[in-house]
Amino acid sequence: MTTTRDATAADRDAVVAIWEACGLTRPWNDSDADFRRALDHEASTVIVAERGARIVATAMTGFDGHRGWIYYLGVAPDHQGQGLARQLLDAACEWLRLRGCPKVELMLRDGNPVSGLYEHLGWEQQDVRVFARWLT
């Protein structure tokens, strides 16, 4: 049986290991700090899926007051293809819905091989560009 819950600080190593195994990390991002910041703010969280005592999937979500975002959605390679991505997306959307969020967007890097999965699950690609600027 798979259950979902908000992550705790004790889950950091398992969560970051899944992000790394799924190719979601980048050398210029501090994944440990990303995890910590998500837990430190009430407008964001990291949701984990567990089977037994093992974390097998994870997603970061947050709500900025205008719309919700989902990042770092990853499923342990040996658990992929079992519906965990859908379960995490549903859990993240429910977390956002409970906070009054009207719309959610999923951040996905160009070339990510699982983009078809999101389309299959009813997500639509948007005609927007994301611009970034480092603050630190």
Chimera marker file (.cmm) of the C-alpha trace (Angstrom):
<marker_set name="trace">
<marker id="1" x="0.000" y="0.000" z="0.000" r="1" g="1" b="0" radius="0.5"/>
<marker id="2" x="1.222" y="3.494" z="-0.850" r="1" g="1" b="0" radius="0.5"/>
<marker id="3" x="0.514" y="6.478" z="1.374" r="1" g="1" b="0" radius="0.5"/>
<marker id="4" x="1.308" y="10.151" z="0.851" r="1" g="1" b="0" radius="0.5"/>
<marker id="5" x="2.222" y="12.729" z="3.471" r="1" g="1" b="0" radius="0.5"/>
<marker id="6" x="4.113" y="15.972" z="3.906" r="1" g="1" b="0" radius="0.5"/>
<marker id="7" x="7.837" y="15.397" z="4.275" r="1" g="1" b="0" radius="0.5"/>
<marker id="8" x="9.723" y="16.105" z="7.477" r="1" g="1" b="0" radius="0.5"/>
<marker id="9" x="13.314" y="17.251" z="7.897" r="1" g="1" b="0" radius="0.5"/>
<marker id="10" x="14.289" y="13.620" z="8.549" r="1" g="1" b="0" radius="0.5"/>
<marker id="11" x="13.222" y="12.721" z="4.985" r="1" g="1" b="0" radius="0.5"/>
<marker id="12" x="15.745" y="15.025" z="3.292" r="1" g="1" b="0" radius="0.5"/>
<marker id="13" x="18.347" y="12.417" z="2.298" r="1" g="1" b="0" radius="0.5"/>
<marker id="14" x="15.768" y="10.022" z="0.829" r="1" g="1" b="0" radius="0.5"/>
<marker id="15" x="14.007" y="12.820" z="-1.059" r="1" g="1" b="0" radius="0.5"/>
<marker id="16" x="17.195" y="14.306" z="-2.513" r="1" g="1" b="0" radius="0.5"/>
<marker id="17" x="18.364" y="10.806" z="-3.506" r="1" g="1" b="0" radius="0.5"/>
<marker id="18" x="15.184" y="10.369" z="-5.584" r="1" g="1" b="0" radius="0.5"/>
<marker id="19" x="15.663" y="13.801" z="-7.182" r="1" g="1" b="0" radius="0.5"/>
<marker id="20" x="19.217" y="12.803" z="-8.112" r="1" g="1" b="0" radius="0.5"/>
<marker id="21" x="18.211" y="9.349" z="-9.395" r="1" g="1" b="0" radius="0.5"/>
<marker id="22" x="15.589" y="10.990" z="-11.632" r="1" g="1" b="0" radius="0.5"/>
<marker id="23" x="17.995" y="13.588" z="-13.030" r="1" g="1" b="0" radius="0.5"/>
<marker id="24" x="16.090" y="16.490" z="-11.468" r="1" g="1" b="0" radius="0.5"/>
<marker id="25" x="19.035" y="18.176" z="-9.766" r="1" g="1" b="0" radius="0.5"/>
<marker id="26" x="21.412" y="20.671" z="-11.316" r="1" g="1" b="0" radius="0.5"/>
<marker id="27" x="24.919" y="21.578" z="-10.128" r="1" g="1" b="0" radius="0.5"/>
<marker id="28" x="23.971" y="25.235" z="-9.720" r="1" g="1" b="0" radius="0.5"/>
<marker id="29" x="21.031" y="24.425" z="-7.408" r="1" g="1" b="0" radius="0.5"/>
<marker id="30" x="21.481" y="23.403" z="-3.786" r="1" g="1" b="0" radius="0.5"/>
<marker id="31" x="18.946" y="20.583" z="-3.469" r="1" g="1" b="0" radius="0.5"/>
<marker id="32" x="19.348" y="20.338" z="0.304" r="1" g="1" b="0" radius="0.5"/>
<marker id="33" x="18.597" y="24.062" z="0.632" r="1" g="1" b="0" radius="0.5"/>
<marker id="34" x="15.640" y="23.757" z="-1.774" r="1" g="1" b="0" radius="0.5"/>
<marker id="35" x="14.206" y="20.998" z="0.410" r="1" g="1" b="0" radius="0.5"/>
<marker id="36" x="14.776" y="22.942" z="3.629" r="1" g="1" b="0" radius="0.5"/>
<marker id="37" x="13.236" y="26.157" z="2.249" r="1" g="1" b="0" radius="0.5"/>
<marker id="38" x="10.138" y="24.284" z="1.052" r="1" g="1" b="0" radius="0.5"/>
<marker id="39" x="9.559" y="22.934" z="4.553" r="1" g="1" b="0" radius="0.5"/>
<marker id="40" x="10.361" y="26.241" z="6.263" r="1" g="1" b="0" radius="0.5"/>
<marker id="41" x="7.543" y="28.185" z="4.580" r="1" g="1" b="0" radius="0.5"/>
<marker id="42" x="3.835" y="27.588" z="5.117" r="1" g="1" b="0" radius="0.5"/>
<marker id="43" x="3.109" y="28.290" z="1.428" r="1" g="1" b="0" radius="0.5"/>
<marker id="44" x="5.139" y="25.285" z="0.267" r="1" g="1" b="0" radius="0.5"/>
<marker id="45" x="5.866" y="21.690" z="1.123" r="1" g="1" b="0" radius="0.5"/>
<marker id="46" x="7.427" y="18.492" z="-0.144" r="1" g="1" b="0" radius="0.5"/>
<marker id="47" x="5.026" y="15.576" z="-0.452" r="1" g="1" b="0" radius="0.5"/>
<marker id="48" x="6.331" y="12.028" z="-0.288" r="1" g="1" b="0" radius="0.5"/>
<marker id="49" x="4.827" y="8.694" z="-1.244" r="1" g="1" b="0" radius="0.5"/>
<marker id="50" x="5.787" y="5.780" z="0.972" r="1" g="1" b="0" radius="0.5"/>
<marker id="51" x="5.583" y="2.040" z="0.567" r="1" g="1" b="0" radius="0.5"/>
<marker id="52" x="6.233" y="0.493" z="3.911" r="1" g="1" b="0" radius="0.5"/>
<marker id="53" x="8.953" y="2.586" z="5.498" r="1" g="1" b="0" radius="0.5"/>
<marker id="54" x="10.543" y="3.558" z="2.171" r="1" g="1" b="0" radius="0.5"/>
<marker id="55" x="10.019" y="6.870" z="0.395" r="1" g="1" b="0" radius="0.5"/>
<marker id="56" x="9.509" y="5.952" z="-3.263" r="1" g="1" b="0" radius="0.5"/>
<marker id="57" x="8.338" y="9.229" z="-4.817" r="1" g="1" b="0" radius="0.5"/>
<marker id="58" x="8.313" y="12.941" z="-4.083" r="1" g="1" b="0" radius="0.5"/>
<marker id="59" x="7.035" y="16.289" z="-5.310" r="1" g="1" b="0" radius="0.5"/>
<marker id="60" x="7.577" y="19.860" z="-4.143" r="1" g="1" b="0" radius="0.5"/>
<marker id="61" x="4.596" y="22.187" z="-4.273" r="1" g="1" b="0" radius="0.5"/>
<marker id="62" x="3.899" y="25.776" z="-3.387" r="1" g="1" b="0" radius="0.5"/>
<marker id="63" x="1.259" y="28.483" z="-3.673" r="1" g="1" b="0" radius="0.5"/>
<marker id="64" x="2.210" y="32.105" z="-4.318" r="1" g="1" b="0" radius="0.5"/>
<marker id="65" x="-1.312" y="33.496" z="-3.895" r="1" g="1" b="0" radius="0.5"/>
<marker id="66" x="-1.926" y="33.591" z="-7.648" r="1" g="1" b="0" radius="0.5"/>
<marker id="67" x="-1.314" y="29.996" z="-8.663" r="1" g="1" b="0" radius="0.5"/>
<marker id="68" x="0.253" y="26.827" z="-7.444" r="1" g="1" b="0" radius="0.5"/>
<marker id="69" x="3.419" y="25.211" z="-8.708" r="1" g="1" b="0" radius="0.5"/>
<marker id="70" x="4.734" y="21.669" z="-8.715" r="1" g="1" b="0" radius="0.5"/>
<marker id="71" x="8.453" y="20.978" z="-9.005" r="1" g="1" b="0" radius="0.5"/>
<marker id="72" x="10.850" y="18.113" z="-8.394" r="1" g="1" b="0" radius="0.5"/>
<marker id="73" x="8.292" y="15.392" z="-9.117" r="1" g="1" b="0" radius="0.5"/>
<marker id="74" x="10.272" y="12.176" z="-9.128" r="1" g="1" b="0" radius="0.5"/>
<marker id="75" x="9.604" y="8.477" z="-8.696" r="1" g="1" b="0" radius="0.5"/>
<marker id="76" x="12.351" y="6.071" z="-7.662" r="1" g="1" b="0" radius="0.5"/>
<marker id="77" x="13.463" y="4.245" z="-10.831" r="1" g="1" b="0" radius="0.5"/>
<marker id="78" x="12.487" y="0.826" z="-9.448" r="1" g="1" b="0" radius="0.5"/>
<marker id="79" x="8.939" y="2.097" z="-8.755" r="1" g="1" b="0" radius="0.5"/>
<marker id="80" x="8.229" y="3.909" z="-12.015" r="1" g="1" b="0" radius="0.5"/>
<marker id="81" x="5.238" y="2.873" z="-14.105" r="1" g="1" b="0" radius="0.5"/>
<marker id="82" x="3.106" y="2.034" z="-11.060" r="1" g="1" b="0" radius="0.5"/>
<marker id="83" x="0.897" y="5.134" z="-10.887" r="1" g="1" b="0" radius="0.5"/>
<marker id="84" x="2.928" y="6.986" z="-8.276" r="1" g="1" b="0" radius="0.5"/>
<marker id="85" x="3.330" y="10.134" z="-10.376" r="1" g="1" b="0" radius="0.5"/>
<marker id="86" x="-0.443" y="10.393" z="-10.698" r="1" g="1" b="0" radius="0.5"/>
<marker id="87" x="-0.870" y="9.792" z="-6.963" r="1" g="1" b="0" radius="0.5"/>
<marker id="88" x="1.641" y="12.536" z="-6.132" r="1" g="1" b="0" radius="0.5"/>
<marker id="89" x="0.083" y="14.964" z="-8.594" r="1" g="1" b="0" radius="0.5"/>
<marker id="90" x="-3.312" y="14.317" z="-7.018" r="1" g="1" b="0" radius="0.5"/>
<marker id="91" x="-1.875" y="14.843" z="-3.517" r="1" g="1" b="0" radius="0.5"/>
<marker id="92" x="-0.118" y="18.068" z="-4.551" r="1" g="1" b="0" radius="0.5"/>
<marker id="93" x="-3.265" y="19.385" z="-6.236" r="1" g="1" b="0" radius="0.5"/>
<marker id="94" x="-5.312" y="18.594" z="-3.130" r="1" g="1" b="0" radius="0.5"/>
<marker id="95" x="-2.736" y="20.373" z="-0.919" r="1" g="1" b="0" radius="0.5"/>
<marker id="96" x="-3.088" y="23.425" z="-3.162" r="1" g="1" b="0" radius="0.5"/>
<marker id="97" x="-6.882" y="23.193" z="-3.383" r="1" g="1" b="0" radius="0.5"/>
<marker id="98" x="-7.135" y="23.221" z="0.419" r="1" g="1" b="0" radius="0.5"/>
<marker id="99" x="-5.274" y="26.544" z="0.382" r="1" g="1" b="0" radius="0.5"/>
<marker id="100" x="-7.652" y="28.152" z="-2.112" r="1" g="1" b="0" radius="0.5"/>
<marker id="101" x="-5.421" y="27.777" z="-5.151" r="1" g="1" b="0" radius="0.5"/>
<marker id="102" x="-7.396" y="28.183" z="-8.418" r="1" g="1" b="0" radius="0.5"/>
<marker id="103" x="-4.782" y="26.873" z="-10.885" r="1" g="1" b="0" radius="0.5"/>
<marker id="104" x="-1.615" y="24.821" z="-10.753" r="1" g="1" b="0" radius="0.5"/>
<marker id="105" x="1.341" y="24.740" z="-13.108" r="1" g="1" b="0" radius="0.5"/>
<marker id="106" x="3.983" y="22.065" z="-13.354" r="1" g="1" b="0" radius="0.5"/>
<marker id="107" x="7.577" y="23.060" z="-14.022" r="1" g="1" b="0" radius="0.5"/>
<marker id="108" x="9.356" y="20.691" z="-16.399" r="1" g="1" b="0" radius="0.5"/>
<marker id="109" x="12.702" y="21.180" z="-18.105" r="1" g="1" b="0" radius="0.5"/>
<marker id="110" x="12.821" y="21.087" z="-21.903" r="1" g="1" b="0" radius="0.5"/>
<marker id="111" x="13.754" y="17.633" z="-23.090" r="1" g="1" b="0" radius="0.5"/>
<marker id="112" x="12.418" y="15.843" z="-20.023" r="1" g="1" b="0" radius="0.5"/>
<marker id="113" x="11.495" y="12.385" z="-21.366" r="1" g="1" b="0" radius="0.5"/>
<marker id="114" x="8.340" y="12.095" z="-19.239" r="1" g="1" b="0" radius="0.5"/>
<marker id="115" x="6.520" y="15.117" z="-20.660" r="1" g="1" b="0" radius="0.5"/>
<marker id="116" x="4.124" y="12.777" z="-22.478" r="1" g="1" b="0" radius="0.5"/>
<marker id="117" x="3.036" y="11.354" z="-19.137" r="1" g="1" b="0" radius="0.5"/>
<marker id="118" x="1.719" y="14.731" z="-18.020" r="1" g="1" b="0" radius="0.5"/>
<marker id="119" x="-0.206" y="15.201" z="-21.261" r="1" g="1" b="0" radius="0.5"/>
<marker id="120" x="-1.652" y="11.696" z="-20.819" r="1" g="1" b="0" radius="0.5"/>
<marker id="121" x="-2.798" y="12.705" z="-17.319" r="1" g="1" b="0" radius="0.5"/>
<marker id="122" x="-4.643" y="15.751" z="-18.658" r="1" g="1" b="0" radius="0.5"/>
<marker id="123" x="-2.056" y="18.488" z="-18.199" r="1" g="1" b="0" radius="0.5"/>
<marker id="124" x="-1.771" y="21.024" z="-21.019" r="1" g="1" b="0" radius="0.5"/>
<marker id="125" x="1.396" y="22.674" z="-22.246" r="1" g="1" b="0" radius="0.5"/>
<marker id="126" x="1.143" y="26.452" z="-21.853" r="1" g="1" b="0" radius="0.5"/>
<marker id="127" x="2.418" y="29.104" z="-24.249" r="1" g="1" b="0" radius="0.5"/>
<marker id="128" x="4.617" y="30.899" z="-21.729" r="1" g="1" b="0" radius="0.5"/>
<marker id="129" x="8.296" y="31.468" z="-21.183" r="1" g="1" b="0" radius="0.5"/>
<marker id="130" x="9.937" y="31.454" z="-17.829" r="1" g="1" b="0" radius="0.5"/>
<marker id="131" x="12.669" y="33.993" z="-17.228" r="1" g="1" b="0" radius="0.5"/>
<marker id="132" x="15.005" y="33.700" z="-14.255" r="1" g="1" b="0" radius="0.5"/>
<marker id="133" x="17.426" y="35.902" z="-12.380" r="1" g="1" b="0" radius="0.5"/>
<marker id="134" x="19.679" y="34.886" z="-9.493" r="1" g="1" b="0" radius="0.5"/>
<marker id="135" x="19.186" y="36.889" z="-6.281" r="1" g="1" b="0" radius="0.5"/>
<marker id="136" x="22.139" y="35.433" z="-4.391" r="1" g="1" b="0" radius="0.5"/>
<link id1="1" id2="2" r="1" g="1" b="0" radius="0.2"/>
<link id1="2" id2="3" r="1" g="1" b="0" radius="0.2"/>
<link id1="3" id2="4" r="1" g="1" b="0" radius="0.2"/>
<link id1="4" id2="5" r="1" g="1" b="0" radius="0.2"/>
<link id1="5" id2="6" r="1" g="1" b="0" radius="0.2"/>
<link id1="6" id2="7" r="1" g="1" b="0" radius="0.2"/>
<link id1="7" id2="8" r="1" g="1" b="0" radius="0.2"/>
<link id1="8" id2="9" r="1" g="1" b="0" radius="0.2"/>
<link id1="9" id2="10" r="1" g="1" b="0" radius="0.2"/>
<link id1="10" id2="11" r="1" g="1" b="0" radius="0.2"/>
<link id1="11" id2="12" r="1" g="1" b="0" radius="0.2"/>
<link id1="12" id2="13" r="1" g="1" b="0" radius="0.2"/>
<link id1="13" id2="14" r="1" g="1" b="0" radius="0.2"/>
<link id1="14" id2="15" r="1" g="1" b="0" radius="0.2"/>
<link id1="15" id2="16" r="1" g="1" b="0" radius="0.2"/>
<link id1="16" id2="17" r="1" g="1" b="0" radius="0.2"/>
<link id1="17" id2="18" r="1" g="1" b="0" radius="0.2"/>
<link id1="18" id2="19" r="1" g="1" b="0" radius="0.2"/>
<link id1="19" id2="20" r="1" g="1" b="0" radius="0.2"/>
<link id1="20" id2="21" r="1" g="1" b="0" radius="0.2"/>
<link id1="21" id2="22" r="1" g="1" b="0" radius="0.2"/>
<link id1="22" id2="23" r="1" g="1" b="0" radius="0.2"/>
<link id1="23" id2="24" r="1" g="1" b="0" radius="0.2"/>
<link id1="24" id2="25" r="1" g="1" b="0" radius="0.2"/>
<link id1="25" id2="26" r="1" g="1" b="0" radius="0.2"/>
<link id1="26" id2="27" r="1" g="1" b="0" radius="0.2"/>
<link id1="27" id2="28" r="1" g="1" b="0" radius="0.2"/>
<link id1="28" id2="29" r="1" g="1" b="0" radius="0.2"/>
<link id1="29" id2="30" r="1" g="1" b="0" radius="0.2"/>
<link id1="30" id2="31" r="1" g="1" b="0" radius="0.2"/>
<link id1="31" id2="32" r="1" g="1" b="0" radius="0.2"/>
<link id1="32" id2="33" r="1" g="1" b="0" radius="0.2"/>
<link id1="33" id2="34" r="1" g="1" b="0" radius="0.2"/>
<link id1="34" id2="35" r="1" g="1" b="0" radius="0.2"/>
<link id1="35" id2="36" r="1" g="1" b="0" radius="0.2"/>
<link id1="36" id2="37" r="1" g="1" b="0" radius="0.2"/>
<link id1="37" id2="38" r="1" g="1" b="0" radius="0.2"/>
<link id1="38" id2="39" r="1" g="1" b="0" radius="0.2"/>
<link id1="39" id2="40" r="1" g="1" b="0" radius="0.2"/>
<link id1="40" id2="41" r="1" g="1" b="0" radius="0.2"/>
<link id1="41" id2="42" r="1" g="1" b="0" radius="0.2"/>
<link id1="42" id2="43" r="1" g="1" b="0" radius="0.2"/>
<link id1="43" id2="44" r="1" g="1" b="0" radius="0.2"/>
<link id1="44" id2="45" r="1" g="1" b="0" radius="0.2"/>
<link id1="45" id2="46" r="1" g="1" b="0" radius="0.2"/>
<link id1="46" id2="47" r="1" g="1" b="0" radius="0.2"/>
<link id1="47" id2="48" r="1" g="1" b="0" radius="0.2"/>
<link id1="48" id2="49" r="1" g="1" b="0" radius="0.2"/>
<link id1="49" id2="50" r="1" g="1" b="0" radius="0.2"/>
<link id1="50" id2="51" r="1" g="1" b="0" radius="0.2"/>
<link id1="51" id2="52" r="1" g="1" b="0" radius="0.2"/>
<link id1="52" id2="53" r="1" g="1" b="0" radius="0.2"/>
<link id1="53" id2="54" r="1" g="1" b="0" radius="0.2"/>
<link id1="54" id2="55" r="1" g="1" b="0" radius="0.2"/>
<link id1="55" id2="56" r="1" g="1" b="0" radius="0.2"/>
<link id1="56" id2="57" r="1" g="1" b="0" radius="0.2"/>
<link id1="57" id2="58" r="1" g="1" b="0" radius="0.2"/>
<link id1="58" id2="59" r="1" g="1" b="0" radius="0.2"/>
<link id1="59" id2="60" r="1" g="1" b="0" radius="0.2"/>
<link id1="60" id2="61" r="1" g="1" b="0" radius="0.2"/>
<link id1="61" id2="62" r="1" g="1" b="0" radius="0.2"/>
<link id1="62" id2="63" r="1" g="1" b="0" radius="0.2"/>
<link id1="63" id2="64" r="1" g="1" b="0" radius="0.2"/>
<link id1="64" id2="65" r="1" g="1" b="0" radius="0.2"/>
<link id1="65" id2="66" r="1" g="1" b="0" radius="0.2"/>
<link id1="66" id2="67" r="1" g="1" b="0" radius="0.2"/>
<link id1="67" id2="68" r="1" g="1" b="0" radius="0.2"/>
<link id1="68" id2="69" r="1" g="1" b="0" radius="0.2"/>
<link id1="69" id2="70" r="1" g="1" b="0" radius="0.2"/>
<link id1="70" id2="71" r="1" g="1" b="0" radius="0.2"/>
<link id1="71" id2="72" r="1" g="1" b="0" radius="0.2"/>
<link id1="72" id2="73" r="1" g="1" b="0" radius="0.2"/>
<link id1="73" id2="74" r="1" g="1" b="0" radius="0.2"/>
<link id1="74" id2="75" r="1" g="1" b="0" radius="0.2"/>
<link id1="75" id2="76" r="1" g="1" b="0" radius="0.2"/>
<link id1="76" id2="77" r="1" g="1" b="0" radius="0.2"/>
<link id1="77" id2="78" r="1" g="1" b="0" radius="0.2"/>
<link id1="78" id2="79" r="1" g="1" b="0" radius="0.2"/>
<link id1="79" id2="80" r="1" g="1" b="0" radius="0.2"/>
<link id1="80" id2="81" r="1" g="1" b="0" radius="0.2"/>
<link id1="81" id2="82" r="1" g="1" b="0" radius="0.2"/>
<link id1="82" id2="83" r="1" g="1" b="0" radius="0.2"/>
<link id1="83" id2="84" r="1" g="1" b="0" radius="0.2"/>
<link id1="84" id2="85" r="1" g="1" b="0" radius="0.2"/>
<link id1="85" id2="86" r="1" g="1" b="0" radius="0.2"/>
<link id1="86" id2="87" r="1" g="1" b="0" radius="0.2"/>
<link id1="87" id2="88" r="1" g="1" b="0" radius="0.2"/>
<link id1="88" id2="89" r="1" g="1" b="0" radius="0.2"/>
<link id1="89" id2="90" r="1" g="1" b="0" radius="0.2"/>
<link id1="90" id2="91" r="1" g="1" b="0" radius="0.2"/>
<link id1="91" id2="92" r="1" g="1" b="0" radius="0.2"/>
<link id1="92" id2="93" r="1" g="1" b="0" radius="0.2"/>
<link id1="93" id2="94" r="1" g="1" b="0" radius="0.2"/>
<link id1="94" id2="95" r="1" g="1" b="0" radius="0.2"/>
<link id1="95" id2="96" r="1" g="1" b="0" radius="0.2"/>
<link id1="96" id2="97" r="1" g="1" b="0" radius="0.2"/>
<link id1="97" id2="98" r="1" g="1" b="0" radius="0.2"/>
<link id1="98" id2="99" r="1" g="1" b="0" radius="0.2"/>
<link id1="99" id2="100" r="1" g="1" b="0" radius="0.2"/>
<link id1="100" id2="101" r="1" g="1" b="0" radius="0.2"/>
<link id1="101" id2="102" r="1" g="1" b="0" radius="0.2"/>
<link id1="102" id2="103" r="1" g="1" b="0" radius="0.2"/>
<link id1="103" id2="104" r="1" g="1" b="0" radius="0.2"/>
<link id1="104" id2="105" r="1" g="1" b="0" radius="0.2"/>
<link id1="105" id2="106" r="1" g="1" b="0" radius="0.2"/>
<link id1="106" id2="107" r="1" g="1" b="0" radius="0.2"/>
<link id1="107" id2="108" r="1" g="1" b="0" radius="0.2"/>
<link id1="108" id2="109" r="1" g="1" b="0" radius="0.2"/>
<link id1="109" id2="110" r="1" g="1" b="0" radius="0.2"/>
<link id1="110" id2="111" r="1" g="1" b="0" radius="0.2"/>
<link id1="111" id2="112" r="1" g="1" b="0" radius="0.2"/>
<link id1="112" id2="113" r="1" g="1" b="0" radius="0.2"/>
<link id1="113" id2="114" r="1" g="1" b="0" radius="0.2"/>
<link id1="114" id2="115" r="1" g="1" b="0" radius="0.2"/>
<link id1="115" id2="116" r="1" g="1" b="0" radius="0.2"/>
<link id1="116" id2="117" r="1" g="1" b="0" radius="0.2"/>
<link id1="117" id2="118" r="1" g="1" b="0" radius="0.2"/>
<link id1="118" id2="119" r="1" g="1" b="0" radius="0.2"/>
<link id1="119" id2="120" r="1" g="1" b="0" radius="0.2"/>
<link id1="120" id2="121" r="1" g="1" b="0" radius="0.2"/>
<link id1="121" id2="122" r="1" g="1" b="0" radius="0.2"/>
<link id1="122" id2="123" r="1" g="1" b="0" radius="0.2"/>
<link id1="123" id2="124" r="1" g="1" b="0" radius="0.2"/>
<link id1="124" id2="125" r="1" g="1" b="0" radius="0.2"/>
<link id1="125" id2="126" r="1" g="1" b="0" radius="0.2"/>
<link id1="126" id2="127" r="1" g="1" b="0" radius="0.2"/>
<link id1="127" id2="128" r="1" g="1" b="0" radius="0.2"/>
<link id1="128" id2="129" r="1" g="1" b="0" radius="0.2"/>
<link id1="129" id2="130" r="1" g="1" b="0" radius="0.2"/>
<link id1="130" id2="131" r="1" g="1" b="0" radius="0.2"/>
<link id1="131" id2="132" r="1" g="1" b="0" radius="0.2"/>
<link id1="132" id2="133" r="1" g="1" b="0" radius="0.2"/>
<link id1="133" id2="134" r="1" g="1" b="0" radius="0.2"/>
<link id1="134" id2="135" r="1" g="1" b="0" radius="0.2"/>
<link id1="135" id2="136" r="1" g="1" b="0" radius="0.2"/>
</marker_set>
